[in-house]
Amino acid sequence: MDSSTIVIDLLRKYKANKKWTRIMIEQLSGEDIVWSTTPESNSIANLIAHISGIVYQ
């Protein structure tokens, strides 16, 4: 499976699970959303920004 197929599959799953993703994120504090384990790691906010940019282009 090539990387483009993986990304497309993940985007389909994201769209299908958008409701549950939103419910989960709404339970987090603002601090939780921007926290990352290391400076090199992505936070939830960063990951959502990347996904949103791909999904809504």
PyMOL Python script that loads the backbone (N, CA, C, O; Angstrom):
from pymol import cmd

cmd.read_pdbstr("""\
ATOM      1  N   MET A   1       0.852  -1.175   0.000  1.00  0.00           N
ATOM      2  CA  MET A   1       0.000   0.000   0.000  1.00  0.00           C
ATOM      3  C   MET A   1       0.902   1.244   0.000  1.00  0.00           C
ATOM      4  O   MET A   1       1.768   1.380   0.864  1.00  0.00           O
ATOM      5  N   ASP A   2       0.702   2.141  -0.956  1.00  0.00           N
ATOM      6  CA  ASP A   2       1.544   3.336  -1.007  1.00  0.00           C
ATOM      7  C   ASP A   2       1.011   4.430  -0.084  1.00  0.00           C
ATOM      8  O   ASP A   2      -0.109   4.338   0.419  1.00  0.00           O
ATOM      9  N   SER A   3       1.813   5.451   0.131  1.00  0.00           N
ATOM     10  CA  SER A   3       1.465   6.492   1.104  1.00  0.00           C
ATOM     11  C   SER A   3       0.208   7.260   0.719  1.00  0.00           C
ATOM     12  O   SER A   3      -0.553   7.650   1.604  1.00  0.00           O
ATOM     13  N   SER A   4      -0.035   7.490  -0.555  1.00  0.00           N
ATOM     14  CA  SER A   4      -1.240   8.220  -0.951  1.00  0.00           C
ATOM     15  C   SER A   4      -2.501   7.413  -0.639  1.00  0.00           C
ATOM     16  O   SER A   4      -3.520   7.982  -0.250  1.00  0.00           O
ATOM     17  N   THR A   5      -2.438   6.121  -0.804  1.00  0.00           N
ATOM     18  CA  THR A   5      -3.568   5.258  -0.458  1.00  0.00           C
ATOM     19  C   THR A   5      -3.825   5.294   1.041  1.00  0.00           C
ATOM     20  O   THR A   5      -4.977   5.327   1.473  1.00  0.00           O
ATOM     21  N   ILE A   6      -2.771   5.287   1.827  1.00  0.00           N
ATOM     22  CA  ILE A   6      -2.907   5.354   3.283  1.00  0.00           C
ATOM     23  C   ILE A   6      -3.546   6.668   3.700  1.00  0.00           C
ATOM     24  O   ILE A   6      -4.450   6.680   4.535  1.00  0.00           O
ATOM     25  N   VAL A   7      -3.088   7.772   3.129  1.00  0.00           N
ATOM     26  CA  VAL A   7      -3.648   9.098   3.468  1.00  0.00           C
ATOM     27  C   VAL A   7      -5.109   9.170   3.082  1.00  0.00           C
ATOM     28  O   VAL A   7      -5.927   9.653   3.865  1.00  0.00           O
ATOM     29  N   ILE A   8      -5.454   8.709   1.908  1.00  0.00           N
ATOM     30  CA  ILE A   8      -6.855   8.732   1.459  1.00  0.00           C
ATOM     31  C   ILE A   8      -7.723   7.896   2.389  1.00  0.00           C
ATOM     32  O   ILE A   8      -8.829   8.306   2.743  1.00  0.00           O
ATOM     33  N   ASP A   9      -7.236   6.738   2.782  1.00  0.00           N
ATOM     34  CA  ASP A   9      -7.973   5.880   3.714  1.00  0.00           C
ATOM     35  C   ASP A   9      -8.160   6.576   5.058  1.00  0.00           C
ATOM     36  O   ASP A   9      -9.249   6.536   5.632  1.00  0.00           O
ATOM     37  N   LEU A  10      -7.110   7.209   5.560  1.00  0.00           N
ATOM     38  CA  LEU A  10      -7.216   7.926   6.832  1.00  0.00           C
ATOM     39  C   LEU A  10      -8.209   9.080   6.747  1.00  0.00           C
ATOM     40  O   LEU A  10      -8.965   9.315   7.689  1.00  0.00           O
ATOM     41  N   LEU A  11      -8.215   9.797   5.637  1.00  0.00           N
ATOM     42  CA  LEU A  11      -9.154  10.907   5.468  1.00  0.00           C
ATOM     43  C   LEU A  11     -10.597  10.415   5.413  1.00  0.00           C
ATOM     44  O   LEU A  11     -11.494  11.054   5.962  1.00  0.00           O
ATOM     45  N   ARG A  12     -10.821   9.288   4.756  1.00  0.00           N
ATOM     46  CA  ARG A  12     -12.171   8.710   4.725  1.00  0.00           C
ATOM     47  C   ARG A  12     -12.617   8.328   6.133  1.00  0.00           C
ATOM     48  O   ARG A  12     -13.754   8.584   6.531  1.00  0.00           O
ATOM     49  N   LYS A  13     -11.706   7.713   6.876  1.00  0.00           N
ATOM     50  CA  LYS A  13     -12.028   7.335   8.259  1.00  0.00           C
ATOM     51  C   LYS A  13     -12.272   8.571   9.117  1.00  0.00           C
ATOM     52  O   LYS A  13     -13.173   8.581   9.955  1.00  0.00           O
ATOM     53  N   TYR A  14     -11.465   9.617   8.908  1.00  0.00           N
ATOM     54  CA  TYR A  14     -11.649  10.862   9.659  1.00  0.00           C
ATOM     55  C   TYR A  14     -13.040  11.445   9.397  1.00  0.00           C
ATOM     56  O   TYR A  14     -13.746  11.819  10.334  1.00  0.00           O
ATOM     57  N   LYS A  15     -13.423  11.521   8.143  1.00  0.00           N
ATOM     58  CA  LYS A  15     -14.736  12.060   7.813  1.00  0.00           C
ATOM     59  C   LYS A  15     -15.847  11.218   8.422  1.00  0.00           C
ATOM     60  O   LYS A  15     -16.834  11.760   8.919  1.00  0.00           O
ATOM     61  N   ALA A  16     -15.696   9.900   8.389  1.00  0.00           N
ATOM     62  CA  ALA A  16     -16.707   9.000   8.934  1.00  0.00           C
ATOM     63  C   ALA A  16     -16.809   9.135  10.450  1.00  0.00           C
ATOM     64  O   ALA A  16     -17.891   8.973  11.015  1.00  0.00           O
ATOM     65  N   ASN A  17     -15.702   9.426  11.106  1.00  0.00           N
ATOM     66  CA  ASN A  17     -15.672   9.506  12.562  1.00  0.00           C
ATOM     67  C   ASN A  17     -15.615  10.937  13.080  1.00  0.00           C
ATOM     68  O   ASN A  17     -15.304  11.154  14.252  1.00  0.00           O
ATOM     69  N   LYS A  18     -15.906  11.908  12.237  1.00  0.00           N
ATOM     70  CA  LYS A  18     -15.797  13.318  12.605  1.00  0.00           C
ATOM     71  C   LYS A  18     -16.638  13.645  13.845  1.00  0.00           C
ATOM     72  O   LYS A  18     -16.179  14.371  14.728  1.00  0.00           O
ATOM     73  N   LYS A  19     -17.841  13.127  13.916  1.00  0.00           N
ATOM     74  CA  LYS A  19     -18.714  13.402  15.058  1.00  0.00           C
ATOM     75  C   LYS A  19     -18.060  12.950  16.356  1.00  0.00           C
ATOM     76  O   LYS A  19     -18.034  13.689  17.340  1.00  0.00           O
ATOM     77  N   TRP A  20     -17.533  11.730  16.347  1.00  0.00           N
ATOM     78  CA  TRP A  20     -16.938  11.185  17.568  1.00  0.00           C
ATOM     79  C   TRP A  20     -15.622  11.876  17.892  1.00  0.00           C
ATOM     80  O   TRP A  20     -15.276  12.029  19.063  1.00  0.00           O
ATOM     81  N   THR A  21     -14.899  12.289  16.886  1.00  0.00           N
ATOM     82  CA  THR A  21     -13.663  13.032  17.100  1.00  0.00           C
ATOM     83  C   THR A  21     -13.971  14.364  17.774  1.00  0.00           C
ATOM     84  O   THR A  21     -13.280  14.761  18.712  1.00  0.00           O
ATOM     85  N   ARG A  22     -14.995  15.048  17.304  1.00  0.00           N
ATOM     86  CA  ARG A  22     -15.391  16.338  17.879  1.00  0.00           C
ATOM     87  C   ARG A  22     -15.818  16.162  19.336  1.00  0.00           C
ATOM     88  O   ARG A  22     -15.432  16.958  20.192  1.00  0.00           O
ATOM     89  N   ILE A  23     -16.606  15.135  19.624  1.00  0.00           N
ATOM     90  CA  ILE A  23     -17.045  14.888  20.999  1.00  0.00           C
ATOM     91  C   ILE A  23     -15.840  14.658  21.909  1.00  0.00           C
ATOM     92  O   ILE A  23     -15.788  15.182  23.022  1.00  0.00           O
ATOM     93  N   MET A  24     -14.885  13.881  21.438  1.00  0.00           N
ATOM     94  CA  MET A  24     -13.682  13.600  22.224  1.00  0.00           C
ATOM     95  C   MET A  24     -12.880  14.878  22.475  1.00  0.00           C
ATOM     96  O   MET A  24     -12.463  15.135  23.604  1.00  0.00           O
ATOM     97  N   ILE A  25     -12.666  15.670  21.443  1.00  0.00           N
ATOM     98  CA  ILE A  25     -11.865  16.880  21.578  1.00  0.00           C
ATOM     99  C   ILE A  25     -12.549  17.902  22.474  1.00  0.00           C
ATOM    100  O   ILE A  25     -11.873  18.614  23.217  1.00  0.00           O
ATOM    101  N   GLU A  26     -13.863  17.989  22.422  1.00  0.00           N
ATOM    102  CA  GLU A  26     -14.594  18.941  23.261  1.00  0.00           C
ATOM    103  C   GLU A  26     -14.455  18.629  24.749  1.00  0.00           C
ATOM    104  O   GLU A  26     -14.698  19.499  25.585  1.00  0.00           O
ATOM    105  N   GLN A  27     -14.070  17.405  25.089  1.00  0.00           N
ATOM    106  CA  GLN A  27     -13.884  17.032  26.486  1.00  0.00           C
ATOM    107  C   GLN A  27     -12.508  17.437  27.019  1.00  0.00           C
ATOM    108  O   GLN A  27     -12.270  17.371  28.225  1.00  0.00           O
ATOM    109  N   LEU A  28     -11.608  17.852  26.139  1.00  0.00           N
ATOM    110  CA  LEU A  28     -10.259  18.228  26.537  1.00  0.00           C
ATOM    111  C   LEU A  28     -10.191  19.714  26.887  1.00  0.00           C
ATOM    112  O   LEU A  28     -10.966  20.523  26.377  1.00  0.00           O
ATOM    113  N   SER A  29      -9.254  20.053  27.759  1.00  0.00           N
ATOM    114  CA  SER A  29      -9.020  21.461  28.061  1.00  0.00           C
ATOM    115  C   SER A  29      -8.151  22.064  26.953  1.00  0.00           C
ATOM    116  O   SER A  29      -7.545  21.337  26.167  1.00  0.00           O
ATOM    117  N   GLY A  30      -8.098  23.377  26.899  1.00  0.00           N
ATOM    118  CA  GLY A  30      -7.235  24.047  25.931  1.00  0.00           C
ATOM    119  C   GLY A  30      -5.784  23.649  26.112  1.00  0.00           C
ATOM    120  O   GLY A  30      -5.043  23.508  25.140  1.00  0.00           O
ATOM    121  N   GLU A  31      -5.384  23.470  27.356  1.00  0.00           N
ATOM    122  CA  GLU A  31      -4.016  23.042  27.653  1.00  0.00           C
ATOM    123  C   GLU A  31      -3.744  21.641  27.108  1.00  0.00           C
ATOM    124  O   GLU A  31      -2.669  21.378  26.568  1.00  0.00           O
ATOM    125  N   ASP A  32      -4.722  20.743  27.252  1.00  0.00           N
ATOM    126  CA  ASP A  32      -4.571  19.385  26.727  1.00  0.00           C
ATOM    127  C   ASP A  32      -4.404  19.389  25.210  1.00  0.00           C
ATOM    128  O   ASP A  32      -3.626  18.607  24.663  1.00  0.00           O
ATOM    129  N   ILE A  33      -5.124  20.258  24.544  1.00  0.00           N
ATOM    130  CA  ILE A  33      -5.131  20.286  23.078  1.00  0.00           C
ATOM    131  C   ILE A  33      -3.794  20.762  22.507  1.00  0.00           C
ATOM    132  O   ILE A  33      -3.383  20.306  21.439  1.00  0.00           O
ATOM    133  N   VAL A  34      -3.116  21.671  23.204  1.00  0.00           N
ATOM    134  CA  VAL A  34      -1.847  22.194  22.681  1.00  0.00           C
ATOM    135  C   VAL A  34      -0.622  21.494  23.273  1.00  0.00           C
ATOM    136  O   VAL A  34       0.501  21.796  22.870  1.00  0.00           O
ATOM    137  N   TRP A  35      -0.804  20.582  24.204  1.00  0.00           N
ATOM    138  CA  TRP A  35       0.297  19.866  24.843  1.00  0.00           C
ATOM    139  C   TRP A  35       0.899  18.844  23.880  1.00  0.00           C
ATOM    140  O   TRP A  35       0.182  18.216  23.102  1.00  0.00           O
ATOM    141  N   SER A  36       2.207  18.685  23.939  1.00  0.00           N
ATOM    142  CA  SER A  36       2.875  17.612  23.199  1.00  0.00           C
ATOM    143  C   SER A  36       3.968  17.027  24.084  1.00  0.00           C
ATOM    144  O   SER A  36       4.473  17.701  24.982  1.00  0.00           O
ATOM    145  N   THR A  37       4.326  15.794  23.835  1.00  0.00           N
ATOM    146  CA  THR A  37       5.280  15.095  24.690  1.00  0.00           C
ATOM    147  C   THR A  37       6.683  15.681  24.614  1.00  0.00           C
ATOM    148  O   THR A  37       7.404  15.709  25.611  1.00  0.00           O
ATOM    149  N   THR A  38       7.067  16.147  23.434  1.00  0.00           N
ATOM    150  CA  THR A  38       8.386  16.762  23.238  1.00  0.00           C
ATOM    151  C   THR A  38       8.227  17.931  22.266  1.00  0.00           C
ATOM    152  O   THR A  38       7.221  18.007  21.561  1.00  0.00           O
ATOM    153  N   PRO A  39       9.193  18.835  22.217  1.00  0.00           N
ATOM    154  CA  PRO A  39       9.108  19.947  21.252  1.00  0.00           C
ATOM    155  C   PRO A  39       9.018  19.465  19.799  1.00  0.00           C
ATOM    156  O   PRO A  39       8.488  20.174  18.944  1.00  0.00           O
ATOM    157  N   GLU A  40       9.525  18.281  19.522  1.00  0.00           N
ATOM    158  CA  GLU A  40       9.485  17.746  18.158  1.00  0.00           C
ATOM    159  C   GLU A  40       8.160  17.053  17.834  1.00  0.00           C
ATOM    160  O   GLU A  40       7.882  16.758  16.671  1.00  0.00           O
ATOM    161  N   SER A  41       7.349  16.794  18.850  1.00  0.00           N
ATOM    162  CA  SER A  41       6.076  16.080  18.661  1.00  0.00           C
ATOM    163  C   SER A  41       4.957  17.055  18.309  1.00  0.00           C
ATOM    164  O   SER A  41       5.017  18.238  18.645  1.00  0.00           O
ATOM    165  N   ASN A  42       3.953  16.547  17.638  1.00  0.00           N
ATOM    166  CA  ASN A  42       2.783  17.354  17.305  1.00  0.00           C
ATOM    167  C   ASN A  42       1.755  17.277  18.420  1.00  0.00           C
ATOM    168  O   ASN A  42       1.550  16.227  19.029  1.00  0.00           O
ATOM    169  N   SER A  43       1.114  18.405  18.673  1.00  0.00           N
ATOM    170  CA  SER A  43      -0.006  18.442  19.613  1.00  0.00           C
ATOM    171  C   SER A  43      -1.274  18.032  18.873  1.00  0.00           C
ATOM    172  O   SER A  43      -1.273  17.914  17.647  1.00  0.00           O
ATOM    173  N   ILE A  44      -2.337  17.821  19.605  1.00  0.00           N
ATOM    174  CA  ILE A  44      -3.639  17.527  18.985  1.00  0.00           C
ATOM    175  C   ILE A  44      -4.040  18.686  18.079  1.00  0.00           C
ATOM    176  O   ILE A  44      -4.532  18.467  16.972  1.00  0.00           O
ATOM    177  N   ALA A  45      -3.833  19.914  18.541  1.00  0.00           N
ATOM    178  CA  ALA A  45      -4.198  21.090  17.741  1.00  0.00           C
ATOM    179  C   ALA A  45      -3.453  21.101  16.410  1.00  0.00           C
ATOM    180  O   ALA A  45      -4.037  21.401  15.369  1.00  0.00           O
ATOM    181  N   ASN A  46      -2.174  20.776  16.446  1.00  0.00           N
ATOM    182  CA  ASN A  46      -1.369  20.748  15.233  1.00  0.00           C
ATOM    183  C   ASN A  46      -1.844  19.656  14.282  1.00  0.00           C
ATOM    184  O   ASN A  46      -1.938  19.879  13.075  1.00  0.00           O
ATOM    185  N   LEU A  47      -2.139  18.489  14.817  1.00  0.00           N
ATOM    186  CA  LEU A  47      -2.621  17.386  13.979  1.00  0.00           C
ATOM    187  C   LEU A  47      -3.966  17.721  13.325  1.00  0.00           C
ATOM    188  O   LEU A  47      -4.177  17.444  12.145  1.00  0.00           O
ATOM    189  N   ILE A  48      -4.865  18.317  14.103  1.00  0.00           N
ATOM    190  CA  ILE A  48      -6.176  18.694  13.556  1.00  0.00           C
ATOM    191  C   ILE A  48      -6.008  19.755  12.471  1.00  0.00           C
ATOM    192  O   ILE A  48      -6.699  19.712  11.453  1.00  0.00           O
ATOM    193  N   ALA A  49      -5.100  20.702  12.678  1.00  0.00           N
ATOM    194  CA  ALA A  49      -4.858  21.734  11.657  1.00  0.00           C
ATOM    195  C   ALA A  49      -4.377  21.098  10.355  1.00  0.00           C
ATOM    196  O   ALA A  49      -4.811  21.491   9.272  1.00  0.00           O
ATOM    197  N   HIS A  50      -3.482  20.117  10.460  1.00  0.00           N
ATOM    198  CA  HIS A  50      -2.987  19.443   9.261  1.00  0.00           C
ATOM    199  C   HIS A  50      -4.104  18.658   8.574  1.00  0.00           C
ATOM    200  O   HIS A  50      -4.250  18.726   7.353  1.00  0.00           O
ATOM    201  N   ILE A  51      -4.884  17.923   9.345  1.00  0.00           N
ATOM    202  CA  ILE A  51      -5.982  17.138   8.776  1.00  0.00           C
ATOM    203  C   ILE A  51      -7.009  18.061   8.127  1.00  0.00           C
ATOM    204  O   ILE A  51      -7.475  17.798   7.018  1.00  0.00           O
ATOM    205  N   SER A  52      -7.354  19.130   8.812  1.00  0.00           N
ATOM    206  CA  SER A  52      -8.342  20.083   8.272  1.00  0.00           C
ATOM    207  C   SER A  52      -7.857  20.682   6.970  1.00  0.00           C
ATOM    208  O   SER A  52      -8.638  20.851   6.034  1.00  0.00           O
ATOM    209  N   GLY A  53      -6.584  21.002   6.900  1.00  0.00           N
ATOM    210  CA  GLY A  53      -6.021  21.579   5.677  1.00  0.00           C
ATOM    211  C   GLY A  53      -6.114  20.611   4.512  1.00  0.00           C
ATOM    212  O   GLY A  53      -6.307  21.033   3.372  1.00  0.00           O
ATOM    213  N   ILE A  54      -5.981  19.330   4.779  1.00  0.00           N
ATOM    214  CA  ILE A  54      -6.063  18.325   3.723  1.00  0.00           C
ATOM    215  C   ILE A  54      -7.519  18.065   3.352  1.00  0.00           C
ATOM    216  O   ILE A  54      -7.849  17.994   2.168  1.00  0.00           O
ATOM    217  N   VAL A  55      -8.378  17.924   4.330  1.00  0.00           N
ATOM    218  CA  VAL A  55      -9.768  17.567   4.096  1.00  0.00           C
ATOM    219  C   VAL A  55     -10.533  18.688   3.420  1.00  0.00           C
ATOM    220  O   VAL A  55     -11.374  18.425   2.561  1.00  0.00           O
ATOM    221  N   TYR A  56     -10.261  19.930   3.787  1.00  0.00           N
ATOM    222  CA  TYR A  56     -11.067  21.051   3.317  1.00  0.00           C
ATOM    223  C   TYR A  56     -10.399  21.895   2.236  1.00  0.00           C
ATOM    224  O   TYR A  56     -10.758  23.058   2.052  1.00  0.00           O
ATOM    225  N   GLN A  57      -9.436  21.324   1.524  1.00  0.00           N
ATOM    226  CA  GLN A  57      -8.802  22.063   0.423  1.00  0.00           C
ATOM    227  C   GLN A  57      -9.721  22.151  -0.755  1.00  0.00           C
ATOM    228  O   GLN A  57      -9.361  22.736  -1.777  1.00  0.00           O
TER     229      GLN A  57
END
""", "prot")
cmd.dss("prot")
cmd.show_as("cartoon", "prot")
cmd.util.cbc("prot")
cmd.orient("prot")
